[in-house]
Amino acid sequence: MQNWPKVELLFAKNLHVSPLELDQLAFYRVEELLITYEENVKEENKTQQEEQKKIEKQQASLPQPDYGGFKVPKMDIPKMPTL
C-alpha cells in the first residue's frame, strides 16, 4: 500500500488509466498488468540496445574520411595599430 501512489502515477502517465478506473480493478488484475508492463519495457529496452549496437557496428565499418593530409596554412594576420 505504500507504493500505491507510484502505481497510480505509472498507470495514469504510461498506461493512460485514471485512478478511478484503477480503483475499480481487482488488486490481482493490477498486479498482472504491472508485471506485463515491466516485461514489455524490458523487451523494448533490449530491442533498442540491439539496434544501437547494430548502428555502432555499421558506423565503425564505414571508411573514415581521408583528406590526404591537407592542412590549413598558417597565415599571419596583420594587426591594426591602436590609437
Gaussian input, Z-matrix of N, CA and C with variables (Angstrom, degrees):
# hf/3-21g

backbone

0 1
 N
 C     1     B1
 C     2     B2     1     A1
 N     3     B3     2     A2     1     D1
 C     4     B4     3     A3     2     D2
 C     5     B5     4     A4     3     D3
 N     6     B6     5     A5     4     D4
 C     7     B7     6     A6     5     D5
 C     8     B8     7     A7     6     D6
 N     9     B9     8     A8     7     D7
 C    10    B10     9     A9     8     D8
 C    11    B11    10    A10     9     D9
 N    12    B12    11    A11    10    D10
 C    13    B13    12    A12    11    D11
 C    14    B14    13    A13    12    D12
 N    15    B15    14    A14    13    D13
 C    16    B16    15    A15    14    D14
 C    17    B17    16    A16    15    D15
 N    18    B18    17    A17    16    D16
 C    19    B19    18    A18    17    D17
 C    20    B20    19    A19    18    D18
 N    21    B21    20    A20    19    D19
 C    22    B22    21    A21    20    D20
 C    23    B23    22    A22    21    D21
 N    24    B24    23    A23    22    D22
 C    25    B25    24    A24    23    D23
 C    26    B26    25    A25    24    D24
 N    27    B27    26    A26    25    D25
 C    28    B28    27    A27    26    D26
 C    29    B29    28    A28    27    D27
 N    30    B30    29    A29    28    D28
 C    31    B31    30    A30    29    D29
 C    32    B32    31    A31    30    D30
 N    33    B33    32    A32    31    D31
 C    34    B34    33    A33    32    D32
 C    35    B35    34    A34    33    D33
 N    36    B36    35    A35    34    D34
 C    37    B37    36    A36    35    D35
 C    38    B38    37    A37    36    D36
 N    39    B39    38    A38    37    D37
 C    40    B40    39    A39    38    D38
 C    41    B41    40    A40    39    D39
 N    42    B42    41    A41    40    D40
 C    43    B43    42    A42    41    D41
 C    44    B44    43    A43    42    D42
 N    45    B45    44    A44    43    D43
 C    46    B46    45    A45    44    D44
 C    47    B47    46    A46    45    D45
 N    48    B48    47    A47    46    D46
 C    49    B49    48    A48    47    D47
 C    50    B50    49    A49    48    D48
 N    51    B51    50    A50    49    D49
 C    52    B52    51    A51    50    D50
 C    53    B53    52    A52    51    D51
 N    54    B54    53    A53    52    D52
 C    55    B55    54    A54    53    D53
 C    56    B56    55    A55    54    D54
 N    57    B57    56    A56    55    D55
 C    58    B58    57    A57    56    D56
 C    59    B59    58    A58    57    D57
 N    60    B60    59    A59    58    D58
 C    61    B61    60    A60    59    D59
 C    62    B62    61    A61    60    D60
 N    63    B63    62    A62    61    D61
 C    64    B64    63    A63    62    D62
 C    65    B65    64    A64    63    D63
 N    66    B66    65    A65    64    D64
 C    67    B67    66    A66    65    D65
 C    68    B68    67    A67    66    D66
 N    69    B69    68    A68    67    D67
 C    70    B70    69    A69    68    D68
 C    71    B71    70    A70    69    D69
 N    72    B72    71    A71    70    D70
 C    73    B73    72    A72    71    D71
 C    74    B74    73    A73    72    D72
 N    75    B75    74    A74    73    D73
 C    76    B76    75    A75    74    D74
 C    77    B77    76    A76    75    D75
 N    78    B78    77    A77    76    D76
 C    79    B79    78    A78    77    D77
 C    80    B80    79    A79    78    D78
 N    81    B81    80    A80    79    D79
 C    82    B82    81    A81    80    D80
 C    83    B83    82    A82    81    D81
 N    84    B84    83    A83    82    D82
 C    85    B85    84    A84    83    D83
 C    86    B86    85    A85    84    D84
 N    87    B87    86    A86    85    D85
 C    88    B88    87    A87    86    D86
 C    89    B89    88    A88    87    D87
 N    90    B90    89    A89    88    D88
 C    91    B91    90    A90    89    D89
 C    92    B92    91    A91    90    D90
 N    93    B93    92    A92    91    D91
 C    94    B94    93    A93    92    D92
 C    95    B95    94    A94    93    D93
 N    96    B96    95    A95    94    D94
 C    97    B97    96    A96    95    D95
 C    98    B98    97    A97    96    D96
 N    99    B99    98    A98    97    D97
 C   100   B100    99    A99    98    D98
 C   101   B101   100   A100    99    D99
 N   102   B102   101   A101   100   D100
 C   103   B103   102   A102   101   D101
 C   104   B104   103   A103   102   D102
 N   105   B105   104   A104   103   D103
 C   106   B106   105   A105   104   D104
 C   107   B107   106   A106   105   D105
 N   108   B108   107   A107   106   D106
 C   109   B109   108   A108   107   D107
 C   110   B110   109   A109   108   D108
 N   111   B111   110   A110   109   D109
 C   112   B112   111   A111   110   D110
 C   113   B113   112   A112   111   D111
 N   114   B114   113   A113   112   D112
 C   115   B115   114   A114   113   D113
 C   116   B116   115   A115   114   D114
 N   117   B117   116   A116   115   D115
 C   118   B118   117   A117   116   D116
 C   119   B119   118   A118   117   D117
 N   120   B120   119   A119   118   D118
 C   121   B121   120   A120   119   D119
 C   122   B122   121   A121   120   D120
 N   123   B123   122   A122   121   D121
 C   124   B124   123   A123   122   D122
 C   125   B125   124   A124   123   D123
 N   126   B126   125   A125   124   D124
 C   127   B127   126   A126   125   D125
 C   128   B128   127   A127   126   D126
 N   129   B129   128   A128   127   D127
 C   130   B130   129   A129   128   D128
 C   131   B131   130   A130   129   D129
 N   132   B132   131   A131   130   D130
 C   133   B133   132   A132   131   D131
 C   134   B134   133   A133   132   D132
 N   135   B135   134   A134   133   D133
 C   136   B136   135   A135   134   D134
 C   137   B137   136   A136   135   D135
 N   138   B138   137   A137   136   D136
 C   139   B139   138   A138   137   D137
 C   140   B140   139   A139   138   D138
 N   141   B141   140   A140   139   D139
 C   142   B142   141   A141   140   D140
 C   143   B143   142   A142   141   D141
 N   144   B144   143   A143   142   D142
 C   145   B145   144   A144   143   D143
 C   146   B146   145   A145   144   D144
 N   147   B147   146   A146   145   D145
 C   148   B148   147   A147   146   D146
 C   149   B149   148   A148   147   D147
 N   150   B150   149   A149   148   D148
 C   151   B151   150   A150   149   D149
 C   152   B152   151   A151   150   D150
 N   153   B153   152   A152   151   D151
 C   154   B154   153   A153   152   D152
 C   155   B155   154   A154   153   D153
 N   156   B156   155   A155   154   D154
 C   157   B157   156   A156   155   D155
 C   158   B158   157   A157   156   D156
 N   159   B159   158   A158   157   D157
 C   160   B160   159   A159   158   D158
 C   161   B161   160   A160   159   D159
 N   162   B162   161   A161   160   D160
 C   163   B163   162   A162   161   D161
 C   164   B164   163   A163   162   D162
 N   165   B165   164   A164   163   D163
 C   166   B166   165   A165   164   D164
 C   167   B167   166   A166   165   D165
 N   168   B168   167   A167   166   D166
 C   169   B169   168   A168   167   D167
 C   170   B170   169   A169   168   D168
 N   171   B171   170   A170   169   D169
 C   172   B172   171   A171   170   D170
 C   173   B173   172   A172   171   D171
 N   174   B174   173   A173   172   D172
 C   175   B175   174   A174   173   D173
 C   176   B176   175   A175   174   D174
 N   177   B177   176   A176   175   D175
 C   178   B178   177   A177   176   D176
 C   179   B179   178   A178   177   D177
 N   180   B180   179   A179   178   D178
 C   181   B181   180   A180   179   D179
 C   182   B182   181   A181   180   D180
 N   183   B183   182   A182   181   D181
 C   184   B184   183   A183   182   D182
 C   185   B185   184   A184   183   D183
 N   186   B186   185   A185   184   D184
 C   187   B187   186   A186   185   D185
 C   188   B188   187   A187   186   D186
 N   189   B189   188   A188   187   D187
 C   190   B190   189   A189   188   D188
 C   191   B191   190   A190   189   D189
 N   192   B192   191   A191   190   D190
 C   193   B193   192   A192   191   D191
 C   194   B194   193   A193   192   D192
 N   195   B195   194   A194   193   D193
 C   196   B196   195   A195   194   D194
 C   197   B197   196   A196   195   D195
 N   198   B198   197   A197   196   D196
 C   199   B199   198   A198   197   D197
 C   200   B200   199   A199   198   D198
 N   201   B201   200   A200   199   D199
 C   202   B202   201   A201   200   D200
 C   203   B203   202   A202   201   D201
 N   204   B204   203   A203   202   D202
 C   205   B205   204   A204   203   D203
 C   206   B206   205   A205   204   D204
 N   207   B207   206   A206   205   D205
 C   208   B208   207   A207   206   D206
 C   209   B209   208   A208   207   D207
 N   210   B210   209   A209   208   D208
 C   211   B211   210   A210   209   D209
 C   212   B212   211   A211   210   D210
 N   213   B213   212   A212   211   D211
 C   214   B214   213   A213   212   D212
 C   215   B215   214   A214   213   D213
 N   216   B216   215   A215   214   D214
 C   217   B217   216   A216   215   D215
 C   218   B218   217   A217   216   D216
 N   219   B219   218   A218   217   D217
 C   220   B220   219   A219   218   D218
 C   221   B221   220   A220   219   D219
 N   222   B222   221   A221   220   D220
 C   223   B223   222   A222   221   D221
 C   224   B224   223   A223   222   D222
 N   225   B225   224   A224   223   D223
 C   226   B226   225   A225   224   D224
 C   227   B227   226   A226   225   D225
 N   228   B228   227   A227   226   D226
 C   229   B229   228   A228   227   D227
 C   230   B230   229   A229   228   D228
 N   231   B231   230   A230   229   D229
 C   232   B232   231   A231   230   D230
 C   233   B233   232   A232   231   D231
 N   234   B234   233   A233   232   D232
 C   235   B235   234   A234   233   D233
 C   236   B236   235   A235   234   D234
 N   237   B237   236   A236   235   D235
 C   238   B238   237   A237   236   D236
 C   239   B239   238   A238   237   D237
 N   240   B240   239   A239   238   D238
 C   241   B241   240   A240   239   D239
 C   242   B242   241   A241   240   D240
 N   243   B243   242   A242   241   D241
 C   244   B244   243   A243   242   D242
 C   245   B245   244   A244   243   D243
 N   246   B246   245   A245   244   D244
 C   247   B247   246   A246   245   D245
 C   248   B248   247   A247   246   D246

   B1=1.4523
   B2=1.5319
   B3=1.3266
   B4=1.4564
   B5=1.5299
   B6=1.3251
   B7=1.4600
   B8=1.5232
   B9=1.3121
   B10=1.4622
   B11=1.5310
   B12=1.3410
   B13=1.4752
   B14=1.5285
   B15=1.3323
   B16=1.4639
   B17=1.5265
   B18=1.3244
   B19=1.4631
   B20=1.5227
   B21=1.3221
   B22=1.4696
   B23=1.5312
   B24=1.3237
   B25=1.4616
   B26=1.5270
   B27=1.3162
   B28=1.4559
   B29=1.5252
   B30=1.3164
   B31=1.4629
   B32=1.5271
   B33=1.3122
   B34=1.4593
   B35=1.5261
   B36=1.3185
   B37=1.4590
   B38=1.5332
   B39=1.3114
   B40=1.4579
   B41=1.5230
   B42=1.3119
   B43=1.4616
   B44=1.5270
   B45=1.3160
   B46=1.4705
   B47=1.5373
   B48=1.3282
   B49=1.4643
   B50=1.5226
   B51=1.3240
   B52=1.4639
   B53=1.5251
   B54=1.3407
   B55=1.4654
   B56=1.5346
   B57=1.3240
   B58=1.4651
   B59=1.5246
   B60=1.3121
   B61=1.4683
   B62=1.5252
   B63=1.3121
   B64=1.4591
   B65=1.5237
   B66=1.3303
   B67=1.4614
   B68=1.5272
   B69=1.3128
   B70=1.4710
   B71=1.5281
   B72=1.3298
   B73=1.4625
   B74=1.5217
   B75=1.3249
   B76=1.4661
   B77=1.5181
   B78=1.3324
   B79=1.4631
   B80=1.5236
   B81=1.3445
   B82=1.4600
   B83=1.5332
   B84=1.3257
   B85=1.4610
   B86=1.5320
   B87=1.3206
   B88=1.4654
   B89=1.5267
   B90=1.3321
   B91=1.4587
   B92=1.5295
   B93=1.3239
   B94=1.4676
   B95=1.5271
   B96=1.3150
   B97=1.4626
   B98=1.5258
   B99=1.3293
   B100=1.4609
   B101=1.5227
   B102=1.3226
   B103=1.4665
   B104=1.5197
   B105=1.3253
   B106=1.4602
   B107=1.5193
   B108=1.3167
   B109=1.4656
   B110=1.5229
   B111=1.3394
   B112=1.4683
   B113=1.5228
   B114=1.3338
   B115=1.4629
   B116=1.5258
   B117=1.3214
   B118=1.4555
   B119=1.5281
   B120=1.3051
   B121=1.4699
   B122=1.5297
   B123=1.3290
   B124=1.4589
   B125=1.5246
   B126=1.3259
   B127=1.4649
   B128=1.5266
   B129=1.3258
   B130=1.4638
   B131=1.5283
   B132=1.3253
   B133=1.4688
   B134=1.5270
   B135=1.3297
   B136=1.4560
   B137=1.5319
   B138=1.3176
   B139=1.4640
   B140=1.5196
   B141=1.3264
   B142=1.4637
   B143=1.5278
   B144=1.3265
   B145=1.4601
   B146=1.5209
   B147=1.3408
   B148=1.4598
   B149=1.5297
   B150=1.3244
   B151=1.4573
   B152=1.5294
   B153=1.3225
   B154=1.4611
   B155=1.5267
   B156=1.3376
   B157=1.4623
   B158=1.5207
   B159=1.3385
   B160=1.4622
   B161=1.5261
   B162=1.3164
   B163=1.4714
   B164=1.5224
   B165=1.3259
   B166=1.4659
   B167=1.5228
   B168=1.3303
   B169=1.4603
   B170=1.5269
   B171=1.3272
   B172=1.4537
   B173=1.5257
   B174=1.3123
   B175=1.4616
   B176=1.5188
   B177=1.3296
   B178=1.4625
   B179=1.5245
   B180=1.3308
   B181=1.4645
   B182=1.5281
   B183=1.3169
   B184=1.4607
   B185=1.5238
   B186=1.3361
   B187=1.4674
   B188=1.5254
   B189=1.3062
   B190=1.4544
   B191=1.5221
   B192=1.3161
   B193=1.4670
   B194=1.5296
   B195=1.3300
   B196=1.4578
   B197=1.5234
   B198=1.2881
   B199=1.4473
   B200=1.5307
   B201=1.3153
   B202=1.4530
   B203=1.5157
   B204=1.2933
   B205=1.4504
   B206=1.5130
   B207=1.3200
   B208=1.4608
   B209=1.5124
   B210=1.2956
   B211=1.4623
   B212=1.5204
   B213=1.2914
   B214=1.4564
   B215=1.5235
   B216=1.3384
   B217=1.4657
   B218=1.5285
   B219=1.3187
   B220=1.4644
   B221=1.5154
   B222=1.2848
   B223=1.4539
   B224=1.5148
   B225=1.3023
   B226=1.4603
   B227=1.5197
   B228=1.2875
   B229=1.4547
   B230=1.5250
   B231=1.3311
   B232=1.4692
   B233=1.5300
   B234=1.2999
   B235=1.4576
   B236=1.5294
   B237=1.2897
   B238=1.4665
   B239=1.5350
   B240=1.3121
   B241=1.4695
   B242=1.5396
   B243=1.2934
   B244=1.4619
   B245=1.5261
   B246=1.2704
   B247=1.4708
   B248=1.4970
   A1=112.17
   A2=117.35
   A3=119.38
   A4=111.14
   A5=116.65
   A6=120.87
   A7=112.57
   A8=118.17
   A9=120.59
   A10=113.14
   A11=119.81
   A12=118.58
   A13=112.57
   A14=116.80
   A15=119.94
   A16=110.62
   A17=116.04
   A18=120.73
   A19=109.78
   A20=116.58
   A21=120.30
   A22=110.86
   A23=116.38
   A24=120.31
   A25=110.95
   A26=116.75
   A27=121.35
   A28=110.95
   A29=116.23
   A30=119.99
   A31=111.29
   A32=116.95
   A33=119.85
   A34=111.10
   A35=116.90
   A36=121.08
   A37=112.54
   A38=117.15
   A39=120.84
   A40=114.16
   A41=117.04
   A42=119.91
   A43=112.61
   A44=116.51
   A45=122.88
   A46=112.52
   A47=114.67
   A48=121.59
   A49=106.81
   A50=115.88
   A51=119.15
   A52=110.38
   A53=117.31
   A54=120.35
   A55=113.00
   A56=117.42
   A57=119.33
   A58=110.82
   A59=116.45
   A60=119.62
   A61=110.64
   A62=116.39
   A63=121.23
   A64=111.25
   A65=117.36
   A66=121.47
   A67=111.57
   A68=117.06
   A69=120.56
   A70=112.12
   A71=117.15
   A72=120.22
   A73=110.43
   A74=114.80
   A75=119.63
   A76=108.47
   A77=116.22
   A78=120.38
   A79=111.56
   A80=116.93
   A81=118.60
   A82=110.83
   A83=116.99
   A84=120.75
   A85=110.53
   A86=116.24
   A87=121.17
   A88=109.57
   A89=115.80
   A90=120.02
   A91=111.31
   A92=117.19
   A93=120.89
   A94=110.88
   A95=116.80
   A96=120.47
   A97=111.72
   A98=116.64
   A99=120.35
   A100=111.79
   A101=116.67
   A102=120.63
   A103=110.39
   A104=116.71
   A105=121.01
   A106=110.65
   A107=117.33
   A108=121.48
   A109=110.74
   A110=117.12
   A111=120.86
   A112=111.42
   A113=117.03
   A114=120.91
   A115=110.72
   A116=115.81
   A117=120.87
   A118=110.95
   A119=117.18
   A120=121.61
   A121=110.47
   A122=116.97
   A123=120.50
   A124=110.73
   A125=117.27
   A126=120.99
   A127=110.92
   A128=117.42
   A129=120.97
   A130=110.88
   A131=116.92
   A132=120.46
   A133=110.67
   A134=116.27
   A135=120.53
   A136=110.39
   A137=116.57
   A138=121.22
   A139=110.76
   A140=117.50
   A141=121.32
   A142=111.53
   A143=116.78
   A144=120.13
   A145=110.87
   A146=117.03
   A147=120.53
   A148=110.55
   A149=117.11
   A150=120.77
   A151=110.92
   A152=116.77
   A153=120.97
   A154=110.49
   A155=116.95
   A156=120.54
   A157=110.62
   A158=117.25
   A159=120.61
   A160=110.73
   A161=116.20
   A162=120.61
   A163=110.03
   A164=117.55
   A165=121.00
   A166=110.85
   A167=116.56
   A168=121.09
   A169=110.39
   A170=116.98
   A171=121.16
   A172=110.79
   A173=116.80
   A174=120.25
   A175=111.15
   A176=116.86
   A177=120.34
   A178=110.71
   A179=117.40
   A180=120.25
   A181=112.57
   A182=118.08
   A183=120.53
   A184=109.90
   A185=116.53
   A186=117.64
   A187=110.47
   A188=114.05
   A189=119.82
   A190=108.85
   A191=118.42
   A192=119.47
   A193=110.52
   A194=114.21
   A195=120.33
   A196=107.72
   A197=116.50
   A198=121.17
   A199=111.41
   A200=117.47
   A201=121.37
   A202=113.66
   A203=117.68
   A204=121.07
   A205=113.29
   A206=117.34
   A207=120.80
   A208=109.64
   A209=115.47
   A210=120.81
   A211=108.50
   A212=115.30
   A213=120.34
   A214=108.01
   A215=117.92
   A216=119.29
   A217=110.37
   A218=114.22
   A219=119.61
   A220=107.94
   A221=115.40
   A222=120.43
   A223=108.19
   A224=114.82
   A225=119.29
   A226=108.01
   A227=115.26
   A228=120.85
   A229=107.71
   A230=116.52
   A231=117.62
   A232=110.41
   A233=114.04
   A234=119.58
   A235=108.20
   A236=114.03
   A237=120.44
   A238=107.97
   A239=116.59
   A240=118.45
   A241=110.25
   A242=115.20
   A243=120.10
   A244=109.12
   A245=116.32
   A246=121.45
   A247=111.03
   D1=-23.87
   D2=-180.00
   D3=-67.76
   D4=-27.81
   D5=-178.77
   D6=-92.24
   D7=3.92
   D8=-175.79
   D9=-59.14
   D10=-41.39
   D11=176.03
   D12=-59.90
   D13=-36.18
   D14=176.99
   D15=-65.92
   D16=-39.65
   D17=178.47
   D18=-64.24
   D19=-44.15
   D20=178.86
   D21=-61.48
   D22=-42.07
   D23=179.24
   D24=-63.61
   D25=-44.75
   D26=179.05
   D27=-59.84
   D28=-46.29
   D29=-179.97
   D30=-65.61
   D31=-40.46
   D32=-178.22
   D33=-70.23
   D34=-44.57
   D35=-173.76
   D36=-77.09
   D37=-49.76
   D38=-172.29
   D39=-96.15
   D40=-34.20
   D41=-175.91
   D42=-103.84
   D43=-3.32
   D44=176.64
   D45=55.86
   D46=44.61
   D47=176.18
   D48=-115.59
   D49=125.47
   D50=-178.07
   D51=-73.82
   D52=156.10
   D53=178.24
   D54=-57.94
   D55=-32.50
   D56=178.17
   D57=-66.06
   D58=-42.33
   D59=177.18
   D60=-66.17
   D61=-36.83
   D62=179.37
   D63=-65.07
   D64=-37.75
   D65=179.01
   D66=-65.41
   D67=-26.48
   D68=-178.75
   D69=-80.39
   D70=-17.80
   D71=179.63
   D72=-79.40
   D73=149.82
   D74=174.46
   D75=-71.42
   D76=151.32
   D77=-175.17
   D78=-61.15
   D79=-40.95
   D80=-179.12
   D81=-63.52
   D82=-31.53
   D83=178.98
   D84=-68.84
   D85=-40.20
   D86=176.99
   D87=-62.47
   D88=-42.76
   D89=179.88
   D90=-63.69
   D91=-41.83
   D92=177.78
   D93=-62.94
   D94=-41.95
   D95=178.38
   D96=-62.77
   D97=-40.85
   D98=178.13
   D99=-63.45
   D100=-42.74
   D101=179.31
   D102=-63.45
   D103=-44.14
   D104=178.86
   D105=-63.51
   D106=-41.33
   D107=178.92
   D108=-62.44
   D109=-44.62
   D110=178.62
   D111=-60.13
   D112=-43.14
   D113=178.75
   D114=-62.59
   D115=-41.28
   D116=179.39
   D117=-63.09
   D118=-43.43
   D119=179.48
   D120=-64.05
   D121=-41.16
   D122=178.77
   D123=-63.24
   D124=-42.29
   D125=178.90
   D126=-64.07
   D127=-42.35
   D128=178.48
   D129=-63.43
   D130=-42.28
   D131=178.58
   D132=-62.95
   D133=-41.78
   D134=179.50
   D135=-63.20
   D136=-43.39
   D137=179.06
   D138=-62.90
   D139=-43.71
   D140=179.06
   D141=-63.16
   D142=-40.46
   D143=179.03
   D144=-64.95
   D145=-40.94
   D146=178.69
   D147=-64.45
   D148=-41.95
   D149=178.17
   D150=-64.36
   D151=-40.25
   D152=178.92
   D153=-63.35
   D154=-40.60
   D155=178.29
   D156=-64.27
   D157=-40.13
   D158=178.52
   D159=-63.30
   D160=-43.05
   D161=179.78
   D162=-63.41
   D163=-45.14
   D164=179.49
   D165=-63.25
   D166=-38.57
   D167=178.88
   D168=-65.04
   D169=-41.74
   D170=179.26
   D171=-65.82
   D172=-41.48
   D173=-179.78
   D174=-67.16
   D175=-33.77
   D176=179.09
   D177=-69.73
   D178=-30.25
   D179=-177.93
   D180=-82.12
   D181=-14.02
   D182=178.48
   D183=-71.16
   D184=142.57
   D185=178.39
   D186=-68.76
   D187=141.13
   D188=178.96
   D189=-79.53
   D190=141.42
   D191=-179.09
   D192=-65.65
   D193=137.71
   D194=178.52
   D195=-120.85
   D196=121.23
   D197=-177.67
   D198=-96.68
   D199=17.36
   D200=176.21
   D201=67.39
   D202=24.95
   D203=178.41
   D204=72.42
   D205=18.79
   D206=179.99
   D207=-67.22
   D208=130.55
   D209=177.47
   D210=-121.91
   D211=144.40
   D212=177.03
   D213=-73.63
   D214=126.35
   D215=-178.71
   D216=-67.94
   D217=145.90
   D218=176.66
   D219=-77.66
   D220=135.04
   D221=179.52
   D222=-126.25
   D223=132.31
   D224=176.05
   D225=-82.73
   D226=122.79
   D227=179.50
   D228=-94.56
   D229=123.13
   D230=-179.04
   D231=-66.48
   D232=143.52
   D233=-179.31
   D234=-97.89
   D235=144.31
   D236=178.59
   D237=-82.79
   D238=136.54
   D239=177.98
   D240=-68.61
   D241=139.92
   D242=179.68
   D243=-85.48
   D244=146.95
   D245=-178.73
   D246=-94.49

